[in-house]
Amino acid sequence: MFVAWVVGYVAFLHSIRKMWTGRYARSQLARSLFLNMVSESEAAAVETQEWYRCTPDLLGEAVQPLFVQSHLDSDTKAFLKQSVEKSGWLFTLLYHSMVSTILSPMVSRTSINGFLGRGSMFVFSAEQFQQLLRVGPEWRGERLLDLGAGDGGVTAVMGVHFKEVYATEVSLPMRWHLQRRNYKLLGIDEWQHSGFLYDVISCLNLLDRCEDPLHLLHDIRRSLVPNTGRLILAVVLPFQPYVEIGGRWRHPKQHLKVEGKTWEEQVTNLSHEVFQRAGFELEAVTRLPYLCEGDMYNDYYVLDDAVFVLKASNASQESVH
């Protein structure tokens, strides 16, 4: 019975795969990158302009001069090309799909991806990271802490600039990936009491996936090196918070209200209301695509990210010290 179910499941997915690999579902950008049918500049202009588009006039007056315009660069193209190539690994994808179906009722999606070694994320390239922090390729800091680091792929982009790299992650399979990269793992209730401070703390797409986002921001502020410490924070917009427990989703205990209907309005509200309330001051913000490797049905997935660089405000530093 089980063998018959597996055979039927594979046949079903294969039929779907044939449909999705045709002209109906493959994005033109994915096909262009994979087949080189059009020039890179044409593909970027046609398919990715919305990923980076911002109307500065819709940003708050104090936010406008801090907006950094980003573009599709070589590292992002390389990630997209790799994702497209992996989407052609039919039997690997069939195996991944079957395991996900079996485990998803009781295991988190993050842990399933960690176990299968799939679902790598891309937030920013090395060049985009340097541009946001206003540093050069040779710049070095003392300590980096990446909160919710996943498999460490994004951590690696930042980690080359630091002598010591620390990370937190609740998923056990993802922690195995981080250990293989030789990052120093800290518990989710340990990093705030480590006895030392961090030059940069990254909190990438975590604020909408934690129980108490304001408490998290306060802990981050207290853990940064005074004056020079920076928080690099990515948030998916529109802001839709929820937490994953096992294979189930629910609303967080603390509801963080972000007002505004457009990307620009929500960025302004976060900067003026949420971050200032947590004791932070905005230094830079950009719009980037939050990319994830695909599966049976899509070459890749993309969400809208706002990536902020924040520093502790003078008033908050005085209150801490």
Stockholm file with secondary structure:
# STOCKHOLM 1.0

chainA/1-321         MFVAWVVGYVAFLHSIRKMWTGRYARSQLARSLFLNMVSESEAAAVETQEWYRCTPDLLGEAVQPLFVQSHLDSDTKAFLKQSVEKSGWLFTLLYHSMVSTILSPMVSRTSINGFLGRGSMFVFSAEQFQQLLRVGPEWRGERLLDLGAGDGGVTAVMGVHFKEVYATEVSLPMRWHLQRRNYKLLGIDEWQHSGFLYDVISCLNLLDRCEDPLHLLHDIRRSLVPNTGRLILAVVLPFQPYVEIGGRWRHPKQHLKVEGKTWEEQVTNLSHEVFQRAGFELEAVTRLPYLCEGDMYNDYYVLDDAVFVLKASNASQESVH
#=GR chainA/1-321 SS CHHHHHHHHHHHHHHHHHHHTSTTTSCHHHHHHHHCCSCHHHHHHHHSHHHHCCCGGGSCTTTGGGBCCCCCCHHHHHHHHHHHHHTTCHHHHHHHHHHHHHHTTTSCHHHHHHHHTCCCEECCCHHHHHHHHTCCTTCCEEEEEEETCTTSHHHHHHHTTEEEEEECCSCHHHHHHHHHTTCEECCTTTGGGSSSCBSEEEEESCGGGSSCHHHHHHHHHHHBCTTTCEEEEEEESSCCCCEEETTEEECCSSCCCCCCSSHHHHHHHIIIIIIHHTTEEEEEEEEEEEEEECCSSCSEEEEEEEEEEEEECHHHHHHHC
#=GC SS_cons         CHHHHHHHHHHHHHHHHHHHTSTTTSCHHHHHHHHCCSCHHHHHHHHSHHHHCCCGGGSCTTTGGGBCCCCCCHHHHHHHHHHHHHTTCHHHHHHHHHHHHHHTTTSCHHHHHHHHTCCCEECCCHHHHHHHHTCCTTCCEEEEEEETCTTSHHHHHHHTTEEEEEECCSCHHHHHHHHHTTCEECCTTTGGGSSSCBSEEEEESCGGGSSCHHHHHHHHHHHBCTTTCEEEEEEESSCCCCEEETTEEECCSSCCCCCCSSHHHHHHHIIIIIIHHTTEEEEEEEEEEEEEECCSSCSEEEEEEEEEEEEECHHHHHHHC
//
